[in-house]
Amino acid sequence: ELSGHGGTAILDGEKVTFPLKIRGVRPGDWFIPLGMKGRKKLQDLFVDLKIPRPQRKEIPVVLSKNRIVWVGGLRIDERFKVDSGTRAFLRLSLKNLEGPSPM
């Protein structure tokens, strides 16, 4: 999905520098949400989306050269979006490695 909602994000592959890093959220983290011009702290994003505090530490952050590319499952950064000039696509997906939950 182009917006980064859900478990998949599609990015402009030429705007991303490898290797990518994945880590948890840190205090002061910010990015430019898709469709916005200004910066937004992840803390503010979580409040706006009403994500409970305990879940926030579980959200992965994908970085390219220390810039947030994707707040896993929530939003991509405007600077890495697919546009009319995009020639290479990068698809990122989240996968639960813990396996299925018991019923």
N, C-alpha and C positions, 0 to 999 in steps of 0.2 A: 504494500500500500504506500502510495507516494507521501502521505502525511506523516507516516511513522506511527500511527495509531495501531494497536494490536501487536501481534508478534513479528511483523515484518516491516522493513523500511527499504525504500528504493532511493538511492542517492546518485548524484552525478559522479561517476567513477574517476573522472579527471580532476575533480576538486579535492579528492581525498588523497592524503599522503600516507603511505604504508611505512612501518607497521602500525596497525590500529592497536589501541590499548583499551582494555575493559576494566572498570573499577567501580566501586560504590560511590555514592554521593558524598561530597565533602562540603563543609561549611563554606559559604561564599561562592560556590559553583554558579555559573551563569551561562546563558546561551542566547541566541536570537531565534525565537520560535518561528516556525514556518508562517509566512504571511505578515510578520511584524518587522518594523524597522529598528526598534530599539532592543536593548538587552533586557533579560528577565532572569532573576535569580531562581534557581530550581526550587528553593523553599517557597517562593511565591507561586510558582507553577503548581506545586503540590497542594497548597492552600486553595488555589482557584479550582483545582480539580477534585477537591475534598478527599484527598488520599490520606488515610489514617496514618499517624506517626509511625506505628510499628511496621507498616508496609513500606515506608519510604526507604528504609535501609536495605530493602531487598531489590530495589530498582537499579539495574545496571546502567552505567554511563559509558558510551563508546566515544573515544577521543582519537583525533588525528592531529599530531603535532601539538598536543595539549589543548586543543580546541574541541569542545563538545560537538560531536556530529549527530548523536542520537541519544535521547533520554529513553532508554529501552522500553518499548511498548507504549510510549506516550507521544513524543514529538521529535521531529528532526529539526536541525538548525537550518535557517534560511540560507546560509552561505553554501550549503551542500545540496540544495534542492536540484531536481531535474528541471531543465528549462528547454526552450526551443533550440539552444545550441548544444545540448547534451549529445555526445557521441558514444559514450561508454556508461553503462549502468552498473551499479554495485548494489546487490541485494543482501541485506542483513536480516537474519532471523533469530529469534529467541527460541531456545529449546530447554524444556525442563529436564534436567539430568537426574532428578531424584526418582524418576519412574512414576508409574501410576499410583495414586493414593489407594489404600485398602478400603474396601466397602464394608 
